[in-house]
Amino acid sequence: MRNLAFLFLAIFLVGGLFTACDNSKTYAELLDDERKAINSYIRANGINVISVEEFEKDTITDLSKNEYVGFSNGLYMQIVKRYNEAQYASFDEAPPFENNNLILTRFVEVYIFDNDTTVASNVGNSYEYLNLYPDGFRYTDNGYSVYGQFVAEPGLAYYFNYGMAYWYESSTVPSGWLQSLTYIRDGAHVRLIVPSKIGHNTAQLQVYPYFYDIRKFQIY
């Protein structure tokens, strides 16, 4: 009788093991889930995707058509404002982002799988009490690659927060953010759909896509 009980226990444990294995997903399957979630988000929000070739004719996305440019690495970008139009007379007058700039940013991050806000530093949002100040990062462009690092430098604590680095325990700026800086200038407002491969560390580890409404990229 005891042996029979052990047999049933062994069958139960092995069955549980196979069930656990069936519930796990490969990285390729997780990427496929991410792709489907992004496509569903695009459809649900009426986004009109244009090609890079079409976009680079004037580097403008038509807001009246809800245009986003889709890049080969999976980034989708909509430029709401190319620069701070209240401060500069034209795009050419606004300074571009350059090596060692300290860039302040206010944004809302949305987890695409359930369309929920995860981090927010824009003024006036319901999460504002968590992040009173903008995030800031150092921008590095060595001519071969670009890099961004969230910072909390001495003397600047009252001007920007350490929000993204605090929440995700990494100071690395999502490379999807940095890619957009090529097409905009000081004071710009962009919206981005950032897949996990070019997102922050948590996005890469969990294969999570995020939407960002970045209200400003401002040179400090």
C-alpha positions in Angstrom: 0.0 0.0 0.0 2.9 2.3 0.9 4.6 1.5 -2.4 1.4 2.3 -4.3 1.1 5.7 -2.5 4.7 6.5 -3.5 3.9 5.5 -7.1 0.9 7.9 -7.2 3.1 10.7 -5.7 5.8 10.2 -8.3 3.2 10.3 -11.1 1.8 13.5 -9.7 5.2 15.2 -9.4 6.2 14.2 -12.9 2.9 15.4 -14.3 3.4 18.7 -12.5 6.8 19.0 -14.0 5.5 18.6 -17.5 2.8 21.1 -16.9 5.3 23.6 -15.8 7.4 23.0 -18.9 4.3 23.4 -21.1 3.6 26.8 -19.5 7.1 28.1 -20.1 7.8 30.0 -23.3 10.9 30.3 -25.4 12.5 33.7 -26.1 11.2 33.4 -29.7 7.7 32.9 -28.4 8.0 35.8 -26.0 9.2 38.0 -28.9 6.2 36.8 -30.9 3.8 37.8 -28.1 5.5 41.2 -27.9 5.1 41.7 -31.6 1.4 40.8 -31.5 0.9 43.1 -28.5 2.5 46.1 -30.3 0.5 45.4 -33.5 -2.7 45.3 -31.4 -1.7 48.6 -29.7 -1.2 50.2 -33.1 -4.6 49.1 -34.3 -6.4 50.0 -31.1 -4.9 53.6 -31.2 -5.5 54.1 -34.9 -1.8 54.6 -35.7 -0.9 55.1 -39.3 2.6 53.6 -39.8 4.8 55.2 -42.5 8.1 54.0 -43.9 11.5 55.5 -43.1 11.9 56.5 -46.7 8.7 58.5 -46.6 9.5 60.0 -43.3 13.0 61.2 -44.3 11.6 63.3 -47.1 10.9 66.0 -44.5 11.4 64.2 -41.1 7.8 65.2 -40.1 5.0 62.9 -38.9 1.5 64.2 -39.8 -0.4 64.5 -36.5 -3.8 64.9 -38.3 -3.2 61.4 -39.7 -1.7 60.0 -36.5 1.4 59.0 -38.3 4.3 57.1 -36.7 7.4 56.2 -38.6 8.3 52.5 -38.2 12.1 51.6 -38.1 13.7 48.3 -38.9 14.6 47.7 -35.3 11.0 47.8 -34.2 10.9 51.4 -32.9 7.8 53.5 -33.8 8.1 57.3 -33.4 5.7 60.2 -33.7 7.2 63.7 -33.6 4.6 66.0 -31.9 7.0 69.0 -31.8 10.4 69.0 -33.4 11.7 71.7 -31.1 10.6 74.3 -28.5 8.6 76.5 -30.9 8.0 79.1 -28.1 11.8 79.6 -27.6 13.2 79.3 -31.1 12.1 80.9 -34.4 12.8 77.8 -36.5 14.1 74.2 -36.4 17.5 75.3 -37.6 17.8 77.8 -34.8 17.2 75.2 -32.1 20.4 73.5 -30.9 20.8 69.8 -31.7 21.7 67.3 -29.0 25.4 66.9 -28.7 28.0 65.0 -26.8 28.0 65.5 -23.1 24.7 67.4 -23.0 22.7 67.1 -19.8 19.2 66.4 -21.1 16.1 66.8 -18.9 13.0 64.9 -19.8 9.4 64.6 -18.7 7.4 61.6 -19.8 4.7 59.0 -19.3 5.6 55.3 -19.6 2.8 52.8 -20.5 3.2 49.0 -20.3 1.7 47.9 -23.6 0.5 44.4 -22.5 -2.1 45.8 -20.2 -2.1 49.5 -21.3 -1.3 50.7 -17.8 0.9 53.6 -16.7 4.1 52.4 -14.9 6.3 55.5 -14.5 5.4 59.2 -15.0 7.3 62.4 -14.5 5.2 64.8 -16.5 3.6 67.7 -14.6 0.0 67.4 -13.8 -0.4 63.6 -14.0 -2.1 61.6 -11.2 1.3 60.1 -10.3 3.1 63.4 -10.0 3.6 63.1 -6.2 6.0 60.2 -7.0 8.2 62.2 -9.4 8.1 66.0 -8.8 11.1 66.7 -11.0 12.1 65.7 -14.5 14.6 62.9 -15.1 18.0 63.9 -16.4 20.7 62.0 -18.3 24.1 62.6 -19.8 24.2 62.1 -23.6 27.3 60.6 -25.1 28.0 60.6 -28.8 31.5 59.5 -29.7 30.9 59.5 -33.4 30.5 55.7 -33.6 27.8 55.0 -31.0 25.5 56.9 -28.6 24.9 56.3 -25.0 22.8 57.8 -22.3 23.1 57.6 -18.5 20.6 58.8 -15.9 22.4 61.0 -13.4 21.8 62.8 -10.1 24.8 65.2 -10.2 25.8 67.3 -7.2 24.0 70.7 -7.1 21.2 69.6 -9.5 19.1 67.5 -7.2 16.3 70.0 -7.2 16.2 70.2 -11.0 15.7 66.6 -11.9 14.8 63.3 -10.4 16.3 59.8 -10.6 13.0 58.2 -11.4 13.8 55.7 -14.2 17.0 54.6 -12.6 15.2 54.2 -9.2 12.3 52.2 -10.6 14.3 49.9 -12.8 17.6 49.9 -10.9 19.6 50.8 -13.9 21.1 54.1 -15.0 21.1 53.2 -18.7 18.8 55.2 -20.9 16.7 53.1 -23.4 18.4 53.2 -26.7 15.0 53.7 -28.3 14.9 57.1 -26.7 18.3 58.0 -28.0 17.5 57.0 -31.5 14.8 59.7 -31.7 17.3 62.5 -30.8 18.7 62.3 -34.3 15.5 63.9 -35.7 14.6 66.5 -33.1 16.1 69.4 -31.2 16.0 71.1 -27.9 12.5 71.2 -26.4 11.0 68.5 -28.6 7.9 66.4 -27.8 7.8 62.8 -29.2 5.8 59.6 -28.7 7.5 56.3 -29.0 6.7 52.6 -29.0 9.8 50.9 -27.8 10.2 47.1 -28.1 12.2 45.2 -25.5 15.4 44.9 -27.4 15.9 48.7 -27.4 14.2 49.4 -24.0 15.5 49.6 -20.5 17.0 46.6 -18.6 13.7 45.3 -17.2 12.1 45.5 -20.7 15.0 43.4 -22.1 14.9 40.8 -19.4 11.1 40.4 -19.3 10.6 41.0 -23.1 8.2 43.9 -22.3 7.2 46.6 -24.8 6.5 50.1 -23.6 4.8 53.3 -25.0 6.3 56.6 -24.1 4.8 60.1 -24.4 8.0 62.1 -23.9 6.7 65.7 -23.3 10.1 67.2 -23.6 13.8 66.6 -24.3 15.4 69.7 -23.0 19.1 70.7 -22.9 20.0 71.9 -19.4 
